[in-house]
Amino acid sequence: QPRLVESGGGLVQPGGSLRLSCKASGVGLRSYAIGWFRQAPGKEREGVSCISSDDDTTFYEDSVKGRFTISRDRASDTVYLQMDNLKPEDTAIYYCNLDQFWGQGTQVTVSS
């Protein structure tokens, strides 16, 4: 069974940047569509971005368009989420997703 591991979260001031990473054991990420989701306190988990398996087509939730960039490094088999111009409302636990499998999440806190 695949095991997904997210990293790169932290505390950042508004306007700052973070880069999240998703790596896996037991499966090659390069063969799958990968999604990033987030869950803020008291809210449902929501999709943020995803990247297709074949040609790396990308999709973004409206609130992050122009600020977040999803990418795939096939050599290292890692999927990234570059987050720029972060806002307090981006504060959440961010999860990497492959089919029905989820990582443990990484906390992103945007606060001054």
C-alpha positions in Angstrom: 0.0 0.0 0.0 1.4 3.4 -0.9 2.6 5.7 1.9 2.6 9.4 1.1 4.7 11.8 3.1 4.3 15.6 3.0 6.9 18.1 4.2 7.7 21.8 4.0 5.0 23.3 6.1 5.6 25.9 8.7 4.9 29.4 10.0 5.2 32.2 7.5 4.1 35.9 7.5 1.4 37.1 5.1 3.0 37.6 1.7 5.6 34.9 2.3 6.3 31.7 0.5 6.5 28.0 1.3 7.2 25.0 -0.9 5.5 21.7 0.1 6.8 18.4 -1.1 5.1 15.0 -1.5 7.0 11.8 -1.7 5.9 8.2 -1.7 7.0 4.8 -0.8 5.5 1.7 -2.3 4.5 3.5 -5.5 6.0 5.7 -8.2 4.2 9.1 -8.1 5.3 9.7 -11.7 2.6 7.3 -12.9 -0.4 8.9 -11.2 -2.4 12.1 -11.0 -1.6 13.8 -7.7 -3.6 16.2 -5.8 -3.1 18.7 -2.9 -5.9 19.3 -0.5 -6.2 21.4 2.6 -8.3 21.4 5.7 -8.7 24.5 7.9 -9.9 24.2 11.5 -13.7 23.7 11.6 -13.9 23.4 7.8 -14.2 20.5 5.3 -11.2 19.3 3.4 -11.0 21.1 0.0 -9.0 20.5 -3.2 -6.3 23.1 -3.9 -4.5 21.8 -6.9 -3.8 18.7 -9.0 -1.5 17.5 -11.7 -2.3 14.9 -14.3 -0.4 11.7 -14.8 0.2 11.9 -18.5 1.2 15.4 -19.6 1.3 17.1 -16.2 -1.7 19.3 -16.9 -2.4 21.4 -13.8 -5.6 22.6 -12.1 -6.1 25.1 -9.4 -8.9 26.1 -7.0 -9.9 29.7 -7.8 -8.6 31.2 -4.5 -5.0 30.0 -5.2 -4.8 30.7 -8.9 -1.8 32.9 -9.7 -0.3 32.3 -6.2 0.3 28.5 -6.1 2.1 26.3 -8.5 2.0 22.5 -8.6 4.9 20.7 -10.3 6.3 17.2 -10.7 10.0 16.3 -10.7 10.1 12.9 -12.4 13.7 12.3 -11.6 13.2 12.5 -7.9 9.6 11.3 -8.1 8.4 14.2 -6.0 5.4 16.5 -6.4 5.7 20.1 -5.2 3.3 22.8 -4.3 5.0 26.2 -4.4 2.9 28.7 -2.5 3.6 32.4 -2.9 1.9 35.5 -1.6 0.4 33.5 1.2 -2.6 34.8 3.1 -4.0 34.1 6.5 -6.8 32.2 4.9 -4.4 29.7 3.5 -3.7 28.5 7.0 -4.6 24.7 7.1 -3.2 21.3 7.1 -2.1 20.4 3.6 -2.5 16.8 2.3 -1.1 15.0 -0.6 -3.5 12.6 -2.4 -3.1 9.7 -4.7 -6.4 7.9 -5.5 -7.8 6.8 -2.1 -4.4 7.3 -0.3 -3.5 10.3 1.8 -0.4 11.5 3.6 -0.4 12.6 7.2 -0.5 16.2 6.3 1.8 19.2 6.9 0.7 22.3 8.8 0.8 25.7 7.1 0.2 28.7 9.3 0.2 32.2 7.8 0.3 34.8 10.5 2.0 38.0 11.5 
